Amino acid sequence: MRALAPGSAANLGPGFDALALAVNRYVEVEITPAPSLTLVTRGEGADQFAPEDHLAVQVARQVVGHDRLAITVTSQIPLARGLGSSAALAVAAAAAAGSPDPLGVAVAIEGHPENAGASVVGGLVSACMVGGAPNVVQLPLDPALAVVVIIPERTLKTKDARAALPQVIDRGDATFNLGRMGLLLAGLADARFLIPDATDDRLHQRQRTPLFPEAPELLAALIESGCLASCWSGAGPTLLGFVETANADRAAETVRGRLQRAGVAGSVAVLQPDHHGLVIGAPPLAPS
């Protein structure tokens, strides 16, 4: 069986651990019975893990109960960049292994219902655990919006980004984020209402800035290029700006110049929201 799942940008500023947007970078997993385990990886992350350590193998083994499988993984999603590569891979592997609940499997193994939820249902989602199970709701998203992403060549592991966060938060900071999340959801539903303040955050972005000191300058550059709002993508270091599709290419070109002047190695791309989510039996994916 072959399954395809999109990557995702989570948090989106104030929506820490709750919001995510599926984007059109994909991972494909194909699994067939075999006398013994074989793993072929292509594209992003190819040959970086031994078979026994690969997430697709771990997921498939849990779903099927053995590893007499031939597994092929083809990915367009950069690893450890804040674009939901692990969640998308877990979702696709669970589906390709025949799980009736790829979302539940992915969340149990990978731990992020918002990323996995976006990879399963597509679009903009809000997700949380309810009664021990992931609950995912698709939210309105203005079709005029695209995303300009800055993808640094450096990586940032989620566990390191988590370690930068305090265990206790101030009530005022929590209230601040809730208010900004309301603004953000209104603006994503109707781009006429999307303003830079909608992605302000007090819970994670400032705390993680020492891990990516150039981030504030580049977030400002996204706004100055014509993006309506900017924020970290997941735990970073990828940064994103919401932009009207008609202005996306021009904004991306401006940001490329700013990235070069900042001395940060990386790339700038225009991504579109993915509205399909998990697809089983899709045509083979070409590596990026």
PERA-V727740 format. One record per backbone hydrogen bond with DSSP energy under -0.5 kcal/mol. NH is the residue of the N-H (numbers start at 1). CO is the residue of the C=O. E is the energy in kcal/mol with one decimal. If there is no record, write none. Layout:
[[NH/CO/E] [NH/CO/E]]
This chain:
[[3/29/-2.6] [4/279/-3.0] [5/27/-2.5] [6/119/-0.6] [7/23/-0.6] [7/25/-3.2] [8/83/-1.7] [9/21/-2.5] [10/8/-0.5] [11/19/-2.5] [12/10/-2.5] [14/12/-0.9] [15/11/-1.5] [16/14/-1.2] [18/15/-2.3] [19/15/-2.2] [20/125/-1.8] [21/9/-2.4] [22/123/-2.4] [23/7/-2.1] [24/272/-1.8] [25/23/-1.7] [27/5/-2.4] [28/74/-3.2] [29/3/-2.6] [30/72/-2.5] [31/1/-2.6] [32/70/-1.9] [34/68/-2.0] [38/69/-2.2] [40/71/-2.6] [42/73/-2.7] [44/75/-2.4] [46/43/-1.9] [48/45/-1.6] [53/50/-1.7] [54/50/-1.0] [54/51/-0.9] [58/54/-2.1] [59/55/-2.7] [60/56/-2.5] [61/57/-2.6] [62/58/-1.7] [63/59/-2.3] [64/60/-3.0] [65/61/-2.2] [69/67/-2.2] [70/32/-3.0] [71/38/-2.8] [71/69/-0.6] [72/30/-2.6] [73/40/-3.0] [74/28/-2.5] [75/42/-2.0] [76/26/-3.2] [78/76/-0.6] [81/78/-0.6] [88/84/-2.4] [89/85/-2.2] [90/86/-2.6] [91/87/-2.4] [92/88/-2.6] [93/89/-2.8] [94/90/-2.3] [95/91/-2.3] [96/92/-2.6] [97/93/-1.8] [98/95/-1.3] [99/94/-2.6] [105/101/-2.2] [106/102/-2.6] [107/103/-2.6] [108/104/-2.2] [109/105/-1.8] [110/106/-3.6] [111/106/-0.7] [111/107/-1.2] [113/111/-0.5] [116/112/-2.4] [117/113/-2.5] [118/114/-2.1] [119/115/-2.1] [120/116/-1.7] [121/117/-2.7] [122/118/-1.9] [123/274/-3.9] [124/139/-0.6] [125/20/-3.0] [126/137/-2.3] [127/18/-2.5] [128/135/-1.8] [130/133/-3.4] [133/130/-1.5] [135/128/-3.2] [137/126/-2.6] [139/124/-3.2] [142/188/-3.8] [145/142/-1.8] [146/243/-3.3] [147/271/-2.6] [148/241/-2.7] [149/147/-0.6] [149/269/-3.0] [150/239/-2.9] [151/149/-0.6] [151/267/-3.1] [152/150/-0.7] [153/265/-2.7] [156/80/-2.4] [160/157/-0.5] [161/157/-2.2] [162/158/-2.7] [163/159/-1.7] [164/160/-0.7] [164/161/-0.6] [165/162/-1.8] [174/170/-2.1] [175/171/-2.5] [176/172/-2.3] [177/173/-2.2] [178/174/-2.1] [179/175/-2.2] [180/176/-2.3] [181/177/-2.5] [182/178/-1.6] [183/179/-1.7] [184/180/-2.6] [185/181/-2.7] [186/182/-1.9] [187/183/-2.3] [188/184/-2.7] [189/185/-1.6] [190/186/-1.6] [193/190/-2.6] [194/191/-1.2] [195/193/-0.6] [198/195/-1.9] [199/196/-1.4] [200/197/-1.7] [208/204/-1.4] [209/205/-0.8] [209/206/-0.8] [211/208/-1.7] [212/208/-0.6] [212/209/-1.7] [215/212/-2.2] [218/214/-2.0] [219/215/-2.9] [220/216/-2.1] [221/217/-1.8] [222/218/-1.8] [223/219/-1.4] [224/220/-2.6] [225/221/-1.5] [226/223/-1.6] [227/222/-2.2] [228/242/-3.1] [229/242/-0.9] [231/240/-2.3] [233/238/-2.9] [234/10/-2.6] [234/232/-0.7] [236/233/-2.3] [238/81/-1.9] [239/150/-2.0] [240/231/-3.0] [241/148/-2.4] [242/229/-2.3] [243/146/-2.3] [245/144/-3.1] [247/244/-2.2] [248/244/-0.6] [248/245/-1.2] [249/245/-0.5] [251/247/-2.2] [252/248/-2.6] [253/249/-2.1] [254/250/-1.9] [255/251/-2.3] [256/252/-2.0] [257/253/-1.3] [258/254/-1.6] [259/255/-2.7] [260/256/-2.0] [261/257/-2.2] [262/258/-1.8] [263/260/-1.2] [264/259/-1.9] [265/263/-0.6] [267/151/-2.0] [269/149/-2.2] [271/147/-3.3] [271/269/-0.6] [274/22/-2.0] [275/273/-0.5] [278/120/-1.6] [279/4/-2.7] [281/2/-3.8] [288/75/-0.6]]
